[in-house]
């Protein structure tokens, strides 16, 4: 027993069918996306938030009753040990990767600083050269004036 609609619903506005375009390059894909966004400029654009990077869970404070490999170790003990070991290796790999990333970041920053310094040195050198030329020209002008005065 469905409730009869009290008023007929107005038909939804039909979207005009879009031609299917398969992008052939990254640039074309970007262009298509932009065009799609610009079709309706009033519509808000969802900007995804930066996902925080994955980090391994910290090592356990203490590991309870880990059986040795001798008698008395149940059939499940090896799996417990295996999981702990895998997690620890993963944690160490993560720490190594983070250290490497930090090292690369520092190297990059140093490189940027070096490039900036070199660029500034070049600029200063060129500035000095320009100043020298300017002074030479002024001196030449003065000499010319002096010669004219002496000729008169």
N, C-alpha and C positions, 0 to 999 in steps of 0.2 A: 504494500500500500504506500506508493510514493505520493508526496504532496504535489498537487498540480501547481505549476508555476502561475503566480497571480498575474504577471505581466510578461508578454513575450520579450525576451532579451534582444537588444539591438545587435545586428550582426557585427562581428569584429572587423575592424578595418583590414582589408587584405594587404599583405606586403607584396610589392611587385617582385617577381622572382629575379634573383641575382644570377648573372651568368657565372658558371663555375670556372674559376681561373686557378690553374696550378702554377704556383710561383716557381720560376726556374732558377732563381738565385736568392741569396739572403737579402740583398738590397730590394729585390722585387717583393719579397714577403713583407719586409718592413713597410714598403710603399703601400701595399694592399691594406696592412693593418691601419696605417695612418688614414687612408681614405675611408676605411670603415668607421674610424673614430670621428672623422670630420663630417660624416653624413648626418650625425645628430650632435651638434656642438653643445646643446643644453644638457645632454646626458652626462652624469658624473662618471669619471673614469676611476675604476678601482686600482689603487696603487698598492701592490703587495708589500707587506712589511718584511724587512730583512730577517731571514730565518737565523736563529742563533745556532752557532756551529755545534755539531755533535761532540759530546765529551763523554769519555767512559765513566762509569760510576766508580766512586773511590774504592780503594781496597777495603775489605772487611776489617773491622777493628780487631777481631780475633776469630780464628777459625775453630769451630767446635769439633770435638771428636773426629779427627781425621784418622782413619785406620791406616795402619801400615800395610805393606803388601803381603805380610806374613799371614798365618792362619788367623781366622776370626774376621777378616775383612769380608763383608758381604758382597753380593754380586753388584750392588749399586754403588759401592764405594768408589770404584774406579771412575764412574761417570761423574760423581761429585768432584773428584780430584781433577778430572779432565776439564770440567767447566771452570773450576777455579784457575787452573793453569792457563786456559785459553783467555780468560778475562784479564789475567795478569799480563800475559804477552801483549794483548790488545792495548792495555793501559800503557805499557812501556813503549810500544810502537807509536802510540798517540803522542807521548811526551817527546820522543825523538823527532817526530814530524813537526811538532810545535816549535821545538828548539831550532830546527832547520829553517822553518818559516821565519822565525824571528831573526836568524842570522842573515837570511836573504833580504829581509826588509831593511835591516841596518845597512847592509852593503849597498842597497839601492839608494838609501838616503845619503850615504857618503858619496856615492857617484853623483847624485844630484848636486850636492854641495860643491864637489870638485868642478863639475861643469859650470856652475854659477860663478865660481871664483875665476875660472879661465875666461869666461865671457866678460866678466868685469875687467879683468886685466887687459883683454883685447881692446875693450871700449876705452879704457884709460890711455892705452898706447896710442890709439887712433886720435883721441882728443889732444894728446901732447903734440902729435904730428900736425894736426890742424892749426894749433896755436903757433907752432914754429913757422908754418907757411904764412900765417896771418902777419906775424912779426916781420918776417922777411919782406913781405909786400909793403908794409908800412915803412920799413927802413929804406927800401928802394924808392918809394915815393918821396921820402925826406931828402934822400941823396939827389934825386932829380930836381927838386925845388932848390936845393943848395946850388946845384950846377947852374940853373937858370939865373939865380941871384948873382953868381960870380960873373956870368956872361954879360949881365947888364952892367 
